[in-house]
Amino acid sequence: MTTHVDRKLEELGLTLPEAAAPVAAYVPVVEANGLLHISGQLPFKDGALMTGRLGEDRDLAFGAEAAQRCALMLVAQIQKYLGGDISRVERIVKLGVFVNSSADFTDQPKVANGASELMQALFGDAGKHARSAVGVPVLPLGAAVEIDAIVQIR
């Protein structure tokens, strides 16, 4: 069954990655009271982790793409958890965006837009969400961005 999300991904020239397995002592998704709490996802492009520090060795465009790649991984985790039935997504409630950035880099919200804009493109009004965008000095494995999410399902 082809969904609106599948069609939109194709239109954007994007594909979902394979949902990443946990790299430590946690699970990728926990469901509680109709909400999926999705663990932080890292950005992968062509099978490689997107690393670096914004404002130091990476620019805003790289960060926004890394955020978009994190969002793709979030959607992959949702789809896997729901057994492929992405139509059960009622609302993207919140994204927590962590940006590996230098002390003088202040464009974390613009980086986070890479994920936010994709969620809205894929899910329409249901993709509009609350969000935090925070600069941090380091992320696991040197990732440029990490994003977690809360998603309401039917």
Rosetta constraint file for C-alpha pairs under 8 A:
AtomPair CA 2 CA 6 HARMONIC 5.96 0.50
AtomPair CA 2 CA 7 HARMONIC 7.02 0.50
AtomPair CA 3 CA 7 HARMONIC 6.34 0.50
AtomPair CA 3 CA 86 HARMONIC 7.70 0.50
AtomPair CA 3 CA 87 HARMONIC 7.14 0.50
AtomPair CA 4 CA 8 HARMONIC 6.05 0.50
AtomPair CA 4 CA 122 HARMONIC 7.33 0.50
AtomPair CA 4 CA 123 HARMONIC 7.91 0.50
AtomPair CA 5 CA 9 HARMONIC 6.08 0.50
AtomPair CA 5 CA 86 HARMONIC 7.74 0.50
AtomPair CA 5 CA 122 HARMONIC 5.12 0.50
AtomPair CA 5 CA 123 HARMONIC 6.76 0.50
AtomPair CA 6 CA 10 HARMONIC 6.26 0.50
AtomPair CA 7 CA 11 HARMONIC 6.14 0.50
AtomPair CA 8 CA 12 HARMONIC 6.14 0.50
AtomPair CA 8 CA 121 HARMONIC 7.24 0.50
AtomPair CA 8 CA 122 HARMONIC 5.96 0.50
AtomPair CA 9 CA 13 HARMONIC 6.11 0.50
AtomPair CA 9 CA 14 HARMONIC 5.01 0.50
AtomPair CA 9 CA 15 HARMONIC 6.18 0.50
AtomPair CA 9 CA 122 HARMONIC 7.20 0.50
AtomPair CA 10 CA 14 HARMONIC 5.88 0.50
AtomPair CA 10 CA 15 HARMONIC 7.06 0.50
AtomPair CA 15 CA 72 HARMONIC 7.87 0.50
AtomPair CA 16 CA 72 HARMONIC 5.75 0.50
AtomPair CA 16 CA 73 HARMONIC 6.86 0.50
AtomPair CA 16 CA 75 HARMONIC 7.40 0.50
AtomPair CA 16 CA 76 HARMONIC 5.83 0.50
AtomPair CA 17 CA 72 HARMONIC 7.01 0.50
AtomPair CA 17 CA 73 HARMONIC 6.27 0.50
AtomPair CA 17 CA 76 HARMONIC 6.39 0.50
AtomPair CA 18 CA 73 HARMONIC 7.72 0.50
AtomPair CA 18 CA 76 HARMONIC 6.55 0.50
AtomPair CA 19 CA 73 HARMONIC 6.22 0.50
AtomPair CA 19 CA 76 HARMONIC 5.09 0.50
AtomPair CA 19 CA 77 HARMONIC 5.16 0.50
AtomPair CA 19 CA 80 HARMONIC 6.91 0.50
AtomPair CA 20 CA 73 HARMONIC 7.44 0.50
AtomPair CA 20 CA 77 HARMONIC 7.55 0.50
AtomPair CA 21 CA 28 HARMONIC 7.28 0.50
AtomPair CA 22 CA 26 HARMONIC 6.46 0.50
AtomPair CA 22 CA 27 HARMONIC 6.22 0.50
AtomPair CA 22 CA 28 HARMONIC 6.23 0.50
AtomPair CA 27 CA 39 HARMONIC 7.28 0.50
AtomPair CA 28 CA 38 HARMONIC 5.81 0.50
AtomPair CA 28 CA 39 HARMONIC 5.12 0.50
AtomPair CA 28 CA 77 HARMONIC 7.12 0.50
AtomPair CA 29 CA 36 HARMONIC 6.31 0.50
AtomPair CA 29 CA 37 HARMONIC 5.64 0.50
AtomPair CA 29 CA 38 HARMONIC 4.58 0.50
AtomPair CA 29 CA 39 HARMONIC 6.21 0.50
AtomPair CA 29 CA 77 HARMONIC 7.32 0.50
AtomPair CA 29 CA 78 HARMONIC 7.84 0.50
AtomPair CA 29 CA 81 HARMONIC 7.13 0.50
AtomPair CA 30 CA 36 HARMONIC 5.66 0.50
AtomPair CA 30 CA 37 HARMONIC 5.20 0.50
AtomPair CA 30 CA 38 HARMONIC 6.62 0.50
AtomPair CA 31 CA 35 HARMONIC 5.53 0.50
AtomPair CA 31 CA 36 HARMONIC 4.50 0.50
AtomPair CA 31 CA 37 HARMONIC 6.27 0.50
AtomPair CA 32 CA 36 HARMONIC 6.56 0.50
AtomPair CA 32 CA 37 HARMONIC 7.75 0.50
AtomPair CA 34 CA 152 HARMONIC 5.79 0.50
AtomPair CA 34 CA 153 HARMONIC 5.55 0.50
AtomPair CA 34 CA 154 HARMONIC 6.87 0.50
AtomPair CA 35 CA 150 HARMONIC 6.48 0.50
AtomPair CA 35 CA 151 HARMONIC 5.46 0.50
AtomPair CA 35 CA 152 HARMONIC 4.49 0.50
AtomPair CA 35 CA 153 HARMONIC 6.14 0.50
AtomPair CA 36 CA 78 HARMONIC 7.99 0.50
AtomPair CA 36 CA 149 HARMONIC 7.86 0.50
AtomPair CA 36 CA 150 HARMONIC 5.54 0.50
AtomPair CA 36 CA 151 HARMONIC 4.97 0.50
AtomPair CA 36 CA 152 HARMONIC 6.26 0.50
AtomPair CA 36 CA 153 HARMONIC 7.24 0.50
AtomPair CA 37 CA 148 HARMONIC 7.81 0.50
AtomPair CA 37 CA 149 HARMONIC 6.02 0.50
AtomPair CA 37 CA 150 HARMONIC 4.72 0.50
AtomPair CA 37 CA 151 HARMONIC 6.67 0.50
AtomPair CA 38 CA 74 HARMONIC 7.21 0.50
AtomPair CA 38 CA 77 HARMONIC 7.61 0.50
AtomPair CA 38 CA 78 HARMONIC 7.94 0.50
AtomPair CA 38 CA 148 HARMONIC 5.64 0.50
AtomPair CA 38 CA 149 HARMONIC 5.12 0.50
AtomPair CA 38 CA 150 HARMONIC 6.22 0.50
AtomPair CA 38 CA 151 HARMONIC 7.89 0.50
AtomPair CA 39 CA 147 HARMONIC 7.92 0.50
AtomPair CA 39 CA 148 HARMONIC 5.23 0.50
AtomPair CA 39 CA 149 HARMONIC 7.07 0.50
AtomPair CA 40 CA 146 HARMONIC 5.74 0.50
AtomPair CA 40 CA 147 HARMONIC 4.88 0.50
AtomPair CA 40 CA 148 HARMONIC 4.02 0.50
AtomPair CA 40 CA 149 HARMONIC 7.45 0.50
AtomPair CA 41 CA 70 HARMONIC 5.57 0.50
AtomPair CA 41 CA 71 HARMONIC 7.87 0.50
AtomPair CA 41 CA 73 HARMONIC 6.29 0.50
AtomPair CA 41 CA 74 HARMONIC 6.41 0.50
AtomPair CA 41 CA 146 HARMONIC 5.44 0.50
AtomPair CA 41 CA 147 HARMONIC 5.31 0.50
AtomPair CA 41 CA 148 HARMONIC 6.16 0.50
AtomPair CA 42 CA 49 HARMONIC 7.36 0.50
AtomPair CA 42 CA 69 HARMONIC 7.64 0.50
AtomPair CA 42 CA 70 HARMONIC 5.28 0.50
AtomPair CA 42 CA 73 HARMONIC 7.43 0.50
AtomPair CA 42 CA 143 HARMONIC 6.61 0.50
AtomPair CA 42 CA 145 HARMONIC 6.42 0.50
AtomPair CA 42 CA 146 HARMONIC 4.90 0.50
AtomPair CA 42 CA 147 HARMONIC 6.89 0.50
AtomPair CA 43 CA 49 HARMONIC 5.87 0.50
AtomPair CA 43 CA 50 HARMONIC 5.61 0.50
AtomPair CA 43 CA 66 HARMONIC 5.22 0.50
AtomPair CA 43 CA 67 HARMONIC 6.80 0.50
AtomPair CA 43 CA 68 HARMONIC 7.79 0.50
AtomPair CA 43 CA 69 HARMONIC 4.79 0.50
AtomPair CA 43 CA 70 HARMONIC 4.56 0.50
AtomPair CA 43 CA 73 HARMONIC 7.39 0.50
AtomPair CA 43 CA 143 HARMONIC 7.17 0.50
AtomPair CA 43 CA 144 HARMONIC 7.64 0.50
AtomPair CA 43 CA 145 HARMONIC 6.68 0.50
AtomPair CA 43 CA 146 HARMONIC 7.08 0.50
AtomPair CA 44 CA 48 HARMONIC 5.23 0.50
AtomPair CA 44 CA 49 HARMONIC 4.47 0.50
AtomPair CA 44 CA 50 HARMONIC 5.73 0.50
AtomPair CA 44 CA 66 HARMONIC 7.57 0.50
AtomPair CA 44 CA 69 HARMONIC 6.14 0.50
AtomPair CA 44 CA 70 HARMONIC 7.42 0.50
AtomPair CA 45 CA 49 HARMONIC 6.48 0.50
AtomPair CA 45 CA 50 HARMONIC 6.67 0.50
AtomPair CA 45 CA 69 HARMONIC 7.05 0.50
AtomPair CA 49 CA 143 HARMONIC 6.71 0.50
AtomPair CA 50 CA 66 HARMONIC 6.47 0.50
AtomPair CA 50 CA 143 HARMONIC 5.84 0.50
AtomPair CA 50 CA 144 HARMONIC 6.09 0.50
AtomPair CA 51 CA 141 HARMONIC 7.75 0.50
AtomPair CA 51 CA 142 HARMONIC 5.26 0.50
AtomPair CA 51 CA 143 HARMONIC 4.20 0.50
AtomPair CA 51 CA 144 HARMONIC 4.66 0.50
AtomPair CA 51 CA 145 HARMONIC 7.98 0.50
AtomPair CA 52 CA 56 HARMONIC 7.94 0.50
AtomPair CA 52 CA 57 HARMONIC 6.15 0.50
AtomPair CA 52 CA 58 HARMONIC 5.97 0.50
AtomPair CA 52 CA 100 HARMONIC 7.17 0.50
AtomPair CA 52 CA 142 HARMONIC 6.19 0.50
AtomPair CA 52 CA 143 HARMONIC 6.25 0.50
AtomPair CA 52 CA 144 HARMONIC 4.97 0.50
AtomPair CA 53 CA 57 HARMONIC 5.68 0.50
AtomPair CA 53 CA 58 HARMONIC 5.65 0.50
AtomPair CA 53 CA 100 HARMONIC 5.05 0.50
AtomPair CA 53 CA 101 HARMONIC 4.82 0.50
AtomPair CA 53 CA 102 HARMONIC 6.50 0.50
AtomPair CA 53 CA 138 HARMONIC 7.91 0.50
AtomPair CA 53 CA 144 HARMONIC 5.76 0.50
AtomPair CA 54 CA 58 HARMONIC 4.65 0.50
AtomPair CA 54 CA 59 HARMONIC 5.59 0.50
AtomPair CA 54 CA 60 HARMONIC 6.81 0.50
AtomPair CA 54 CA 63 HARMONIC 6.68 0.50
AtomPair CA 54 CA 99 HARMONIC 7.42 0.50
AtomPair CA 54 CA 100 HARMONIC 6.13 0.50
AtomPair CA 54 CA 101 HARMONIC 4.41 0.50
AtomPair CA 54 CA 102 HARMONIC 6.24 0.50
AtomPair CA 54 CA 105 HARMONIC 6.87 0.50
AtomPair CA 54 CA 144 HARMONIC 7.03 0.50
AtomPair CA 55 CA 59 HARMONIC 6.07 0.50
AtomPair CA 55 CA 60 HARMONIC 7.78 0.50
AtomPair CA 55 CA 101 HARMONIC 6.01 0.50
AtomPair CA 55 CA 102 HARMONIC 5.44 0.50
AtomPair CA 55 CA 104 HARMONIC 7.22 0.50
AtomPair CA 55 CA 105 HARMONIC 5.25 0.50
AtomPair CA 56 CA 101 HARMONIC 7.28 0.50
AtomPair CA 56 CA 102 HARMONIC 6.06 0.50
AtomPair CA 58 CA 62 HARMONIC 6.21 0.50
AtomPair CA 58 CA 63 HARMONIC 7.13 0.50
AtomPair CA 59 CA 63 HARMONIC 6.38 0.50
AtomPair CA 60 CA 64 HARMONIC 6.14 0.50
AtomPair CA 60 CA 107 HARMONIC 7.49 0.50
AtomPair CA 60 CA 110 HARMONIC 7.52 0.50
AtomPair CA 60 CA 111 HARMONIC 6.27 0.50
AtomPair CA 61 CA 65 HARMONIC 6.24 0.50
AtomPair CA 61 CA 111 HARMONIC 7.65 0.50
AtomPair CA 62 CA 66 HARMONIC 6.13 0.50
AtomPair CA 63 CA 67 HARMONIC 6.16 0.50
AtomPair CA 63 CA 99 HARMONIC 7.83 0.50
AtomPair CA 63 CA 111 HARMONIC 5.24 0.50
AtomPair CA 63 CA 114 HARMONIC 7.90 0.50
AtomPair CA 63 CA 144 HARMONIC 6.67 0.50
AtomPair CA 63 CA 145 HARMONIC 6.98 0.50
AtomPair CA 64 CA 68 HARMONIC 6.24 0.50
AtomPair CA 64 CA 110 HARMONIC 7.01 0.50
AtomPair CA 64 CA 111 HARMONIC 4.27 0.50
AtomPair CA 64 CA 112 HARMONIC 6.40 0.50
AtomPair CA 64 CA 113 HARMONIC 6.61 0.50
AtomPair CA 64 CA 114 HARMONIC 4.38 0.50
AtomPair CA 64 CA 115 HARMONIC 7.40 0.50
AtomPair CA 65 CA 69 HARMONIC 6.21 0.50
AtomPair CA 65 CA 111 HARMONIC 7.94 0.50
AtomPair CA 65 CA 114 HARMONIC 5.98 0.50
AtomPair CA 66 CA 70 HARMONIC 6.27 0.50
AtomPair CA 66 CA 114 HARMONIC 7.55 0.50
AtomPair CA 66 CA 144 HARMONIC 6.80 0.50
AtomPair CA 66 CA 145 HARMONIC 6.15 0.50
AtomPair CA 67 CA 71 HARMONIC 6.28 0.50
AtomPair CA 67 CA 97 HARMONIC 7.92 0.50
AtomPair CA 67 CA 111 HARMONIC 6.48 0.50
AtomPair CA 67 CA 112 HARMONIC 5.92 0.50
AtomPair CA 67 CA 113 HARMONIC 7.57 0.50
AtomPair CA 67 CA 114 HARMONIC 5.11 0.50
AtomPair CA 67 CA 115 HARMONIC 4.98 0.50
AtomPair CA 67 CA 145 HARMONIC 6.06 0.50
AtomPair CA 67 CA 146 HARMONIC 7.39 0.50
AtomPair CA 67 CA 147 HARMONIC 7.38 0.50
AtomPair CA 68 CA 72 HARMONIC 6.32 0.50
AtomPair CA 68 CA 114 HARMONIC 4.65 0.50
AtomPair CA 68 CA 115 HARMONIC 4.37 0.50
AtomPair CA 68 CA 116 HARMONIC 7.96 0.50
AtomPair CA 68 CA 118 HARMONIC 6.52 0.50
AtomPair CA 69 CA 73 HARMONIC 6.37 0.50
AtomPair CA 69 CA 115 HARMONIC 7.59 0.50
AtomPair CA 70 CA 74 HARMONIC 6.24 0.50
AtomPair CA 70 CA 115 HARMONIC 7.05 0.50
AtomPair CA 70 CA 145 HARMONIC 7.44 0.50
AtomPair CA 70 CA 146 HARMONIC 6.58 0.50
AtomPair CA 70 CA 147 HARMONIC 6.10 0.50
AtomPair CA 71 CA 75 HARMONIC 6.27 0.50
AtomPair CA 71 CA 115 HARMONIC 5.14 0.50
AtomPair CA 71 CA 118 HARMONIC 7.16 0.50
AtomPair CA 71 CA 119 HARMONIC 7.21 0.50
AtomPair CA 71 CA 147 HARMONIC 7.31 0.50
AtomPair CA 72 CA 76 HARMONIC 6.19 0.50
AtomPair CA 73 CA 77 HARMONIC 6.20 0.50
AtomPair CA 74 CA 78 HARMONIC 6.26 0.50
AtomPair CA 74 CA 147 HARMONIC 7.99 0.50
AtomPair CA 74 CA 148 HARMONIC 7.54 0.50
AtomPair CA 74 CA 149 HARMONIC 7.44 0.50
AtomPair CA 75 CA 79 HARMONIC 6.05 0.50
AtomPair CA 76 CA 80 HARMONIC 6.10 0.50
AtomPair CA 77 CA 81 HARMONIC 6.06 0.50
AtomPair CA 78 CA 82 HARMONIC 6.10 0.50
AtomPair CA 78 CA 86 HARMONIC 7.06 0.50
AtomPair CA 79 CA 83 HARMONIC 6.17 0.50
AtomPair CA 79 CA 84 HARMONIC 4.73 0.50
AtomPair CA 79 CA 85 HARMONIC 6.26 0.50
AtomPair CA 79 CA 86 HARMONIC 5.31 0.50
AtomPair CA 80 CA 84 HARMONIC 5.69 0.50
AtomPair CA 82 CA 86 HARMONIC 6.63 0.50
AtomPair CA 82 CA 88 HARMONIC 7.60 0.50
AtomPair CA 88 CA 153 HARMONIC 5.36 0.50
AtomPair CA 88 CA 154 HARMONIC 5.09 0.50
AtomPair CA 89 CA 151 HARMONIC 7.11 0.50
AtomPair CA 89 CA 152 HARMONIC 6.21 0.50
AtomPair CA 89 CA 153 HARMONIC 4.52 0.50
AtomPair CA 89 CA 154 HARMONIC 6.41 0.50
AtomPair CA 90 CA 126 HARMONIC 6.41 0.50
AtomPair CA 90 CA 151 HARMONIC 7.58 0.50
AtomPair CA 90 CA 152 HARMONIC 5.31 0.50
AtomPair CA 90 CA 153 HARMONIC 4.82 0.50
AtomPair CA 90 CA 154 HARMONIC 5.96 0.50
AtomPair CA 91 CA 123 HARMONIC 7.94 0.50
AtomPair CA 91 CA 126 HARMONIC 4.47 0.50
AtomPair CA 91 CA 127 HARMONIC 6.02 0.50
AtomPair CA 91 CA 128 HARMONIC 7.71 0.50
AtomPair CA 91 CA 129 HARMONIC 7.82 0.50
AtomPair CA 91 CA 151 HARMONIC 5.86 0.50
AtomPair CA 91 CA 152 HARMONIC 5.05 0.50
AtomPair CA 91 CA 153 HARMONIC 6.91 0.50
AtomPair CA 92 CA 119 HARMONIC 7.55 0.50
AtomPair CA 92 CA 126 HARMONIC 6.09 0.50
AtomPair CA 92 CA 127 HARMONIC 5.03 0.50
AtomPair CA 92 CA 128 HARMONIC 6.54 0.50
AtomPair CA 92 CA 129 HARMONIC 5.63 0.50
AtomPair CA 92 CA 149 HARMONIC 7.69 0.50
AtomPair CA 92 CA 150 HARMONIC 6.53 0.50
AtomPair CA 92 CA 151 HARMONIC 4.61 0.50
AtomPair CA 92 CA 152 HARMONIC 6.35 0.50
AtomPair CA 93 CA 127 HARMONIC 7.86 0.50
AtomPair CA 93 CA 128 HARMONIC 7.56 0.50
AtomPair CA 93 CA 129 HARMONIC 4.93 0.50
AtomPair CA 93 CA 130 HARMONIC 6.14 0.50
AtomPair CA 93 CA 149 HARMONIC 7.51 0.50
AtomPair CA 93 CA 150 HARMONIC 5.40 0.50
AtomPair CA 93 CA 151 HARMONIC 5.22 0.50
AtomPair CA 93 CA 152 HARMONIC 6.50 0.50
AtomPair CA 94 CA 129 HARMONIC 5.12 0.50
AtomPair CA 94 CA 130 HARMONIC 4.57 0.50
AtomPair CA 94 CA 131 HARMONIC 5.26 0.50
AtomPair CA 94 CA 149 HARMONIC 5.57 0.50
AtomPair CA 94 CA 150 HARMONIC 5.18 0.50
AtomPair CA 94 CA 151 HARMONIC 7.08 0.50
AtomPair CA 95 CA 116 HARMONIC 7.93 0.50
AtomPair CA 95 CA 129 HARMONIC 7.08 0.50
AtomPair CA 95 CA 130 HARMONIC 6.55 0.50
AtomPair CA 95 CA 131 HARMONIC 4.78 0.50
AtomPair CA 95 CA 132 HARMONIC 6.56 0.50
AtomPair CA 95 CA 147 HARMONIC 6.63 0.50
AtomPair CA 95 CA 148 HARMONIC 5.80 0.50
AtomPair CA 95 CA 149 HARMONIC 4.53 0.50
AtomPair CA 95 CA 150 HARMONIC 6.66 0.50
AtomPair CA 96 CA 131 HARMONIC 5.78 0.50
AtomPair CA 96 CA 132 HARMONIC 5.04 0.50
AtomPair CA 96 CA 133 HARMONIC 6.36 0.50
AtomPair CA 96 CA 147 HARMONIC 5.44 0.50
AtomPair CA 96 CA 148 HARMONIC 5.15 0.50
AtomPair CA 96 CA 149 HARMONIC 6.14 0.50
AtomPair CA 97 CA 112 HARMONIC 6.15 0.50
AtomPair CA 97 CA 131 HARMONIC 7.41 0.50
AtomPair CA 97 CA 132 HARMONIC 5.91 0.50
AtomPair CA 97 CA 133 HARMONIC 4.65 0.50
AtomPair CA 97 CA 134 HARMONIC 6.19 0.50
AtomPair CA 97 CA 145 HARMONIC 7.18 0.50
AtomPair CA 97 CA 146 HARMONIC 6.07 0.50
AtomPair CA 97 CA 147 HARMONIC 4.56 0.50
AtomPair CA 97 CA 148 HARMONIC 6.79 0.50
AtomPair CA 98 CA 133 HARMONIC 5.98 0.50
AtomPair CA 98 CA 134 HARMONIC 4.99 0.50
AtomPair CA 98 CA 135 HARMONIC 5.90 0.50
AtomPair CA 98 CA 136 HARMONIC 6.48 0.50
AtomPair CA 98 CA 145 HARMONIC 5.62 0.50
AtomPair CA 98 CA 146 HARMONIC 5.17 0.50
AtomPair CA 98 CA 147 HARMONIC 6.12 0.50
AtomPair CA 99 CA 108 HARMONIC 6.35 0.50
AtomPair CA 99 CA 111 HARMONIC 7.65 0.50
AtomPair CA 99 CA 133 HARMONIC 7.30 0.50
AtomPair CA 99 CA 134 HARMONIC 6.04 0.50
AtomPair CA 99 CA 135 HARMONIC 4.78 0.50
AtomPair CA 99 CA 136 HARMONIC 5.86 0.50
AtomPair CA 99 CA 139 HARMONIC 7.95 0.50
AtomPair CA 99 CA 144 HARMONIC 6.14 0.50
AtomPair CA 99 CA 145 HARMONIC 4.65 0.50
AtomPair CA 99 CA 146 HARMONIC 6.72 0.50
AtomPair CA 100 CA 135 HARMONIC 6.01 0.50
AtomPair CA 100 CA 136 HARMONIC 5.09 0.50
AtomPair CA 100 CA 137 HARMONIC 5.58 0.50
AtomPair CA 100 CA 138 HARMONIC 5.33 0.50
AtomPair CA 100 CA 139 HARMONIC 6.06 0.50
AtomPair CA 100 CA 142 HARMONIC 7.99 0.50
AtomPair CA 100 CA 143 HARMONIC 7.08 0.50
AtomPair CA 100 CA 144 HARMONIC 5.04 0.50
AtomPair CA 100 CA 145 HARMONIC 5.92 0.50
AtomPair CA 101 CA 105 HARMONIC 6.07 0.50
AtomPair CA 101 CA 135 HARMONIC 5.61 0.50
AtomPair CA 101 CA 136 HARMONIC 5.95 0.50
AtomPair CA 101 CA 137 HARMONIC 5.89 0.50
AtomPair CA 101 CA 138 HARMONIC 7.61 0.50
AtomPair CA 101 CA 144 HARMONIC 7.79 0.50
AtomPair CA 102 CA 135 HARMONIC 7.91 0.50
AtomPair CA 102 CA 136 HARMONIC 7.99 0.50
AtomPair CA 102 CA 137 HARMONIC 6.66 0.50
AtomPair CA 103 CA 137 HARMONIC 7.75 0.50
AtomPair CA 105 CA 135 HARMONIC 7.99 0.50
AtomPair CA 106 CA 135 HARMONIC 7.82 0.50
AtomPair CA 107 CA 111 HARMONIC 6.45 0.50
AtomPair CA 108 CA 112 HARMONIC 6.15 0.50
AtomPair CA 108 CA 133 HARMONIC 5.63 0.50
AtomPair CA 108 CA 134 HARMONIC 6.30 0.50
AtomPair CA 108 CA 135 HARMONIC 6.33 0.50
AtomPair CA 109 CA 113 HARMONIC 6.28 0.50
AtomPair CA 109 CA 133 HARMONIC 5.54 0.50
AtomPair CA 110 CA 114 HARMONIC 7.38 0.50
AtomPair CA 112 CA 116 HARMONIC 6.36 0.50
AtomPair CA 112 CA 133 HARMONIC 6.27 0.50
AtomPair CA 113 CA 117 HARMONIC 5.58 0.50
AtomPair CA 114 CA 118 HARMONIC 6.49 0.50
AtomPair CA 115 CA 119 HARMONIC 6.28 0.50
AtomPair CA 116 CA 120 HARMONIC 6.33 0.50
AtomPair CA 116 CA 127 HARMONIC 7.82 0.50
AtomPair CA 116 CA 128 HARMONIC 7.50 0.50
AtomPair CA 116 CA 129 HARMONIC 7.72 0.50
AtomPair CA 117 CA 121 HARMONIC 6.10 0.50
AtomPair CA 118 CA 122 HARMONIC 6.07 0.50
AtomPair CA 119 CA 123 HARMONIC 5.88 0.50
AtomPair CA 119 CA 124 HARMONIC 7.59 0.50
AtomPair CA 119 CA 127 HARMONIC 4.87 0.50
AtomPair CA 119 CA 128 HARMONIC 7.18 0.50
AtomPair CA 120 CA 124 HARMONIC 4.83 0.50
AtomPair CA 120 CA 125 HARMONIC 6.47 0.50
AtomPair CA 120 CA 126 HARMONIC 7.21 0.50
AtomPair CA 120 CA 127 HARMONIC 4.22 0.50
AtomPair CA 120 CA 128 HARMONIC 5.62 0.50
AtomPair CA 121 CA 127 HARMONIC 7.40 0.50
AtomPair CA 122 CA 127 HARMONIC 7.01 0.50
AtomPair CA 123 CA 127 HARMONIC 4.60 0.50
AtomPair CA 124 CA 128 HARMONIC 7.27 0.50
AtomPair CA 138 CA 142 HARMONIC 6.49 0.50
AtomPair CA 138 CA 143 HARMONIC 7.83 0.50
AtomPair CA 139 CA 143 HARMONIC 5.48 0.50
AtomPair CA 139 CA 144 HARMONIC 7.10 0.50
AtomPair CA 139 CA 145 HARMONIC 7.33 0.50
AtomPair CA 139 CA 146 HARMONIC 7.32 0.50
